[in-house]
C-alpha cells in the first residue's frame, strides 16, 4: 500500500477518534462517563448519570 494512502487512513482514524472523544459527556457531579440522554418534561434534553444518579439539563 502506498504511503500516501496509509497517511490518509491514519488521518481519518485520528479525526474519528477525536470527534468521538469530544462528544462524550461526563457527569459534573462524579465525573463518570456513564451518562444517559433523556427527554425532558417540556421536550428538552436532559441527562442522568447512571453511576451516581445526578441529573441535569
TANOR-V928019 format. One record per residue. RES is the residue in one letter. PSI is psi in degrees with one decimal (none if undefined). Layout:
BEGIN
res=RES psi=PSI
res=RES psi=PSI
END
This chain:
BEGIN
res=X psi=132.1
res=X psi=148.8
res=X psi=-34.3
res=X psi=-34.9
res=X psi=-42.2
res=X psi=-44.5
res=X psi=-40.5
res=X psi=-42.3
res=X psi=-44.1
res=X psi=-41.1
res=X psi=-43.8
res=X psi=-41.1
res=X psi=-40.4
res=X psi=-41.3
res=X psi=-40.7
res=X psi=-40.9
res=X psi=-43.8
res=X psi=-42.8
res=X psi=-41.3
res=X psi=-43.3
res=X psi=-33.7
res=X psi=-17.4
res=X psi=-1.2
res=X psi=144.9
res=X psi=143.4
res=X psi=144.2
res=X psi=128.8
res=X psi=-15.5
res=X psi=-51.4
res=X psi=-11.7
res=X psi=0.8
res=X psi=148.4
res=X psi=3.2
res=X psi=80.7
res=X psi=133.0
res=X psi=142.1
res=X psi=137.0
res=X psi=160.9
res=X psi=130.2
res=X psi=175.5
res=X psi=-39.4
res=X psi=22.5
res=X psi=0.5
res=X psi=177.2
res=X psi=132.4
res=X psi=162.3
res=X psi=149.3
res=X psi=137.1
res=X psi=123.6
res=X psi=-6.3
res=X psi=-44.1
res=X psi=-10.6
res=X psi=-2.2
res=X psi=137.2
res=X psi=149.8
res=X psi=167.8
res=X psi=none
END
